[in-house]
Amino acid sequence: MISIGLIGVGGICQVHLKNLVKMSGVQIAAVCDIDPHRAQEVGKQLDATPYTRYRNMLRREHFDACYVCLTPSVHGTIEYELAEAQIPFFVEKPVHLKLEFCEGVLNEVDKHNLITAVGYHWRYMDTTKAVKAFIAKRRITAVDGGWQGAIPEHALWWPQMKLSGGQLVEQATHIVDLARYLAGDIDTVFASGTKGAFADIDKYDIYDASLTNLQFDSGAVGVISTGCVASGTVPSRVGLTVSGRGWQADVKQRDGQIIHERGKRKLKDNAKDIIEQIGRGDAAFIHAVKTGKTDRIRSTYRDATQTLAVTLAANESMRTGEPVTVERFM
């Protein structure tokens, strides 16, 4: 039996919980949330000790691993203290809003050879696996992705740049990460954004839409678009296309396709819903904690920091109007 602690039990943590409670040999020992009512409620449901201060929880409890599911701006110190205490952790993306905090965490992770995982669940999808296998011996020349979505309901922090980092950093990070996973690391970005369409929303200061041009180490070029455009009548458009001479491969949230000289192949993710999709990452992390074998984990804290570096470089480019070289962590 392995013991798990949870820090931040609202929102996305509830999805992880639906997977964790089904796993054999896993016990949720304690939960922590700044909302006392939520901490008490979730703790009661799980027969776990509730806390409102994570340091009290870390001091009094013993864990084999911990989940950190918080808004982007409050990451960093918690992960550092978990790494310092040699507690393996799963953290939701993005891992922070400042790279200097990530460097400190990485130093502790490396010092203790610690198991880490990050919630980039697109890497675990069947469609992604099929496309990655198809392109293994092919040269990618172009990458075209985007996240045209909606402002998340009830997330008052999300439209504030200082709290979320903006749509590219917090939401479309999945597409940027998928671009890296399929096409390799990114050397330079050149981005532009626009504001003003949501001036009626209090404290809204993120970009309404953006375009980020990518120059990959391999020589491939790409572009990632974002937009807060979806509504009751306008559907979301989310996905990534990679292409090369005579072929094209598309990955979307539930399906995709590969087109090449011998025809077209339809792709489908076999997970029944988003909970099961995210559960693949949970299963990989728990397997690593139980066995010490990390080969099933497809996104580590270091890898996720590299994705963050790309999106923060794009934000800097939007601010300055200049190309930005991406800081390296891989």
For each residue, the residues with C-beta under 8 A, 3 or more apart:
1: 25 26 27
2: 25 26 27 64 65 286 289 290
3: 27 29 61 62 63 64 65
4: 20 26 27 28 29 63 64 65 66 67
5: 28 29 30 31 32 57 58 61 63 65 66 67 87
6: 9 13 17 28 30 31 32 42 48 66 67 69
7: 32 33 54 57 66 67 68 69 70 78
8: 11 13 32 33 67 68 69 70
9: 6 13 14 17 31 32 33 38 39 42 69
10: 13 14 33 35 38 69
11: 8 14 69 155
12: 15 16 69 92 119 278
13: 6 8 9 10 16 17 67 69 92
14: 9 10 11 17 18
15: 12 18 19 274 275 278
16: 12 13 19 20 67 69 90 278 282
17: 6 9 13 14 20 21 28 42 46
18: 14 15 21 22 275 279
19: 15 16 22 23 275 276 278 279 282 283
20: 4 16 17 23 26 28 67 282 286
21: 17 18 26 28 46
22: 18 19
23: 19 20 26 282 283 286
24:
25: 1 2 290
26: 1 2 4 20 21 23 286
27: 1 2 3 4
28: 4 5 6 17 20 21 31 46 48
29: 3 4 5 48 49 61 62 63
30: 5 6 43 48 49 50 51 57 61 63
31: 5 6 9 28 39 42 43 46 48 49 50 51
32: 5 6 7 8 9 39 50 51 52 53 54 57
33: 7 8 9 10 36 38 39 42 50 52
34: 52
35: 10 38 39 52
36: 33 39 40 50 52
37: 40 41
38: 9 10 33 35 41 42
39: 9 31 32 33 35 36 42 43 50 51 52
40: 36 37 43 44 50
41: 37 38 44 45
42: 6 9 17 31 33 38 39 45 46 48 50
43: 30 31 39 40 46 47 48 49 50
44: 40 41 47 50
45: 41 42
46: 17 21 28 31 42 43
47: 43 44
48: 6 28 29 30 31 42 43
49: 29 30 31 43 57 60 61
50: 30 31 32 33 36 39 40 42 43 44
51: 30 31 32 39 54 56 57
52: 32 33 34 35 36 39
53: 32 56 57
54: 7 32 51 57 58 78
55: 58 59 81
56: 51 53 59 60
57: 5 7 30 32 49 51 53 54 60 61
58: 5 54 55 61 81 82 85 87
59: 55 56
60: 49 56 57
61: 3 5 29 30 49 57 58
62: 3 29
63: 3 4 5 29 30 66 87
64: 2 3 4 87 88 289
65: 2 3 4 5 87 88 89 90 115 285 286 289
66: 4 5 6 7 63 82 87 88 89 90
67: 4 5 6 7 8 13 16 20 89 90 91
68: 7 8 75 78 79 82 89 90 91 92
69: 6 7 8 9 10 11 12 13 16 91 92
70: 7 8 74 75 78 92
71: 74 157 163 164
72: 75 94 96 97 163 164 165 169 170
73: 97 157 162 163 164 165
74: 70 71 78
75: 68 70 72 78 79 91 94 95 96 97 101
76: 79 80 96 98 101 102 104 105
77: 80 81 101
78: 7 54 68 70 74 75 81 82
79: 68 75 76 82 83 89 91 95 105 301
80: 76 77 83 84 101 104 105 108
81: 55 58 77 78 84 85
82: 58 66 68 78 79 85 87 89
83: 79 80 86 87 89 105 108 109 111 112 114 116
84: 80 81 108
85: 58 81 82
86: 83 112 114
87: 5 58 63 64 65 66 82 83 114
88: 64 65 66 114 115 116 285 288 289
89: 65 66 67 68 79 82 83 114 116 117 301
90: 16 65 66 67 68 116 117 118 119 281 282 285
91: 67 68 69 75 79 95 116 117 118 119 301 304
92: 12 13 68 69 70 118 119
93: 118 119 120 173 174 177 304 307
94: 72 75 97 165 169 170 173 304 307 308 311
95: 75 79 91 102 105 118 301 304 305 308
96: 72 75 76 99 101 102 308
97: 72 73 75 94 162 165 169 312
98: 76 101 102
99: 96 102 103 305 308 309 312 327 329
100: 103 104
101: 75 76 77 80 96 98 104 105
102: 76 95 96 98 99 105 106 301 305 308 329
103: 99 100 106 107 329
104: 76 80 100 101 107 108
105: 76 79 80 83 95 101 102 108 109 301
106: 102 103 109 110 301 302 305 329
107: 103 104 110 111
108: 80 83 84 104 105 111 112 114
109: 83 105 106 112 113 114 116 301 302
110: 106 107 113
111: 83 107 108
112: 83 86 108 109
113: 109 110
114: 83 86 87 88 89 108 109
115: 65 88 285 288 289 292 294 297
116: 83 88 89 90 91 109 297 300 301 302
117: 89 90 91 281 284 285 288 297 299 300 301
118: 90 91 92 93 95 299 300 301 303 304
119: 12 90 91 92 93 278 281 299
120: 93 123 173 174 177 178 181 281 298 299 304 307
121: 124 125 174 277 278 280 281
122: 125 128 174 175 177 178 181 251
123: 120 128 177 178 181 281 298 299
124: 121 128 129 277 280 281 284 298
125: 121 122 128 129 251 269 271 277 280
126: 129 130 267 268 269 270 271
127: 130 131 251 252 255 256 267 268 269
128: 122 123 124 125 131 132 178 181 182 251
129: 124 125 126 132 133
130: 126 127 133 134 256 258 267
131: 127 128 134 135 182 242 249 250 251 256 258 267
132: 128 129 135 136 181 182
133: 129 130 136
134: 130 131 138 247 249 258 260
135: 131 132 138 140 182 242 244 249
136: 132 133
137:
138: 134 135 244 247
139: 218 244 245
140: 135 143 182 183 184 216 218 220 242 243 244
141: 220 221 243 244 245
142: 220 221 222 242 243 244
143: 140 179 182 183 214 216 220 221 222 223 240 241 242 243
144: 222 223 240 241 243
145: 172 175 176 178 179 222 223 224 225 239 240 241
146: 172 175 224 225 226 227 237 238 239 240
147: 167 171 172 174 175 224 225 226 227 236 237 238
148: 225 226 227 229 230 236 237 238
149: 167 171 227 228 229 230 236 238
150: 228 229 230 231 236
151: 155 158 159 198 201 228
152: 155 158 171
153:
154:
155: 11 151 152 158
156: 159 160 203
157: 71 73 160 163 164
158: 151 152 155 163 164 170 206
159: 151 156 164 198 201 203 204 205 206
160: 156 157 163 164 203 204 205 206
161: 164 165 166 205 206
162: 73 97
163: 71 72 73 157 158 160
164: 71 72 73 157 158 159 160 161 167 169 170 206
165: 72 73 94 97 161 168 169 170 311 312 315
166: 161 169 170 206 207 210 315
167: 147 149 164 170 171 172 206 207 210 226 227 228
168: 165 171 172 173 176 191 207 210 212 224 226 311 314 315
169: 72 94 97 164 165 166 173 308 311 312 315
170: 72 94 158 164 165 166 167 173
171: 147 149 152 167 168 174 226
172: 145 146 147 167 168 175 176 224 226 311
173: 93 94 120 168 169 170 176 177 307 308 311
174: 93 120 121 122 147 171 177 178
175: 122 145 146 147 172 178 179 224 238 239 240
176: 145 168 172 173 179 180 212 224 307 310 311
177: 93 120 122 123 173 174 180 181 299 304 307
178: 120 122 123 128 145 174 175 181 182 240 251
179: 143 145 175 176 182 183 186 214 222 224 240 242
180: 176 177 183 184 185 186 306 307 310
181: 120 122 123 128 132 177 178 298
182: 128 131 132 135 140 143 178 179 240 242 251
183: 140 143 179 180 216 218 220 222 242
184: 140 180 216 217 218 220
185: 180 216 217 306 326 328 330
186: 179 180 189 214 215 216 217 222 310 326
187: 215 216 217 325 326
188: 214 215 323 324 325 326
189: 186 212 213 214 215 310 313 314 317 323 324 326
190: 212 213 317 322 323 324
191: 168 210 211 212 213 314 315 317 318
192: 210 211 317 318 321
193: 207 208 209 210 211 318
194: 197 207 208 209 210
195: 205 206 207 208
196: 199 208
197: 194 208 228
198: 151 159 201 204 208 228
199: 196 204
200:
201: 151 159 198 204
202:
203: 156 159 160
204: 159 160 198 199 201
205: 159 160 161 195
206: 158 159 160 161 164 166 167 195 228
207: 166 167 168 193 194 195 210 226 318
208: 193 194 195 196 197 198 227 228
209: 193 194 225 226 227 228 229
210: 166 167 168 191 192 193 194 207 225 226 227 314 318
211: 191 192 193 223 224 225
212: 168 176 189 190 191 223 224 225 226 314 317
213: 189 190 191 221 222 223
214: 143 179 186 188 189 221 222 223 224 310
215: 186 187 188 189 221
216: 140 143 183 184 185 186 187 219 220 221 222
217: 184 185 186 187
218: 139 140 183 184
219: 216
220: 140 141 142 143 183 184 216
221: 141 142 143 213 214 215 216
222: 142 143 144 145 179 183 186 213 214 216
223: 143 144 145 211 212 213 214
224: 145 146 147 168 172 175 176 179 211 212 214 314
225: 145 146 147 148 209 210 211 212
226: 146 147 148 167 168 171 172 207 209 210 212
227: 146 147 148 149 167 208 209 210
228: 149 150 151 167 197 198 206 208 209
229: 148 149 150 209 234
230: 148 149 150 234 235 236
231: 150 234
232:
233:
234: 229 230 231
235: 230
236: 147 148 149 150 230
237: 146 147 148
238: 146 147 148 149 175 252 253
239: 145 146 175 250 251 252 253 256
240: 143 144 145 146 175 178 179 182 250 251
241: 143 144 145 248 249 250 251
242: 131 135 140 142 143 179 182 183 248 249
243: 140 141 142 143 144 247 248 249
244: 135 138 139 140 141 142 247
245: 139 141
246: 260 261
247: 134 138 243 244 258 259 260 261
248: 241 242 243 258 259 260
249: 131 134 135 241 242 243 256 257 258 259
250: 131 239 240 241 256 257 258 267
251: 122 125 127 128 131 178 182 239 240 241 256 267
252: 127 238 239 255 256
253: 238 239 269
254: 268 269
255: 127 252 266 267 268 269
256: 127 130 131 239 249 250 251 252 266 267 268
257: 249 250 264 265 266 267
258: 130 131 134 247 248 249 250 264 265 267
259: 247 248 249 263 264 265
260: 134 246 247 248 263
261: 246 247
262:
263: 259 260
264: 257 258 259
265: 257 258 259
266: 255 256 257
267: 126 127 130 131 250 251 255 256 257 258
268: 126 127 254 255 256
269: 125 126 127 253 254 255 277
270: 126
271: 125 126 274 276 277 279 280
272: 276
273: 276 277
274: 15 271 277 278
275: 15 18 19 278 279
276: 19 271 272 273 279 280
277: 121 124 125 269 271 273 274 280
278: 12 15 16 19 119 121 274 275 281 282
279: 18 19 271 275 276 282 283
280: 121 124 125 271 276 277 283 284
281: 90 117 119 120 121 123 124 278 284 285 297 298 299
282: 16 19 20 23 90 278 279 285 286
283: 19 23 279 280 286 287 296
284: 117 124 280 281 287 288 296 297 298
285: 65 88 90 115 117 281 282 288 289 297
286: 2 20 23 26 65 282 283 289 290
287: 283 284 290 291 293 296
288: 88 115 117 284 285 291 292 293 294 296 297
289: 2 64 65 88 115 285 286
290: 2 25 286 287
291: 287 288
292: 115 288
293: 287 288 296
294: 115 288 297 300
295:
296: 283 284 287 288 293
297: 115 116 117 281 284 285 288 294 300
298: 120 123 124 181 281 284
299: 117 118 119 120 123 177 281 303 304
300: 116 117 118 294 297 303 304
301: 79 89 91 95 102 105 106 109 116 117 118 304 305
302: 106 109 116 305 306 329 330
303: 118 299 300 306 307 330
304: 91 93 94 95 118 120 177 299 300 301 307 308
305: 95 99 102 106 301 302 308 309 329
306: 180 185 302 303 309 310 328 329 330
307: 93 94 120 173 176 177 180 303 304 310 311
308: 94 95 96 99 102 169 173 304 305 311 312
309: 99 305 306 312 313 326 327 328 329
310: 176 180 186 189 214 306 307 313 314 326
311: 94 165 168 169 172 173 176 307 308 314 315
312: 97 99 165 169 308 309 315 316
313: 189 309 310 316 317 324 325 326 327
314: 168 189 191 210 212 224 310 311 317 318 324
315: 165 166 168 169 191 311 312 318 319
316: 312 313 319 320 324
317: 189 190 191 192 212 313 314 320 321 322 323 324
318: 191 192 193 207 210 314 315 321
319: 315 316
320: 316 317 324
321: 192 317 318
322: 190 317
323: 188 189 190 317
324: 188 189 190 313 314 316 317 320
325: 187 188 313
326: 185 186 187 188 189 309 310 313
327: 99 309 313
328: 185 306 309
329: 99 102 103 106 302 305 306 309
330: 185 302 303 306
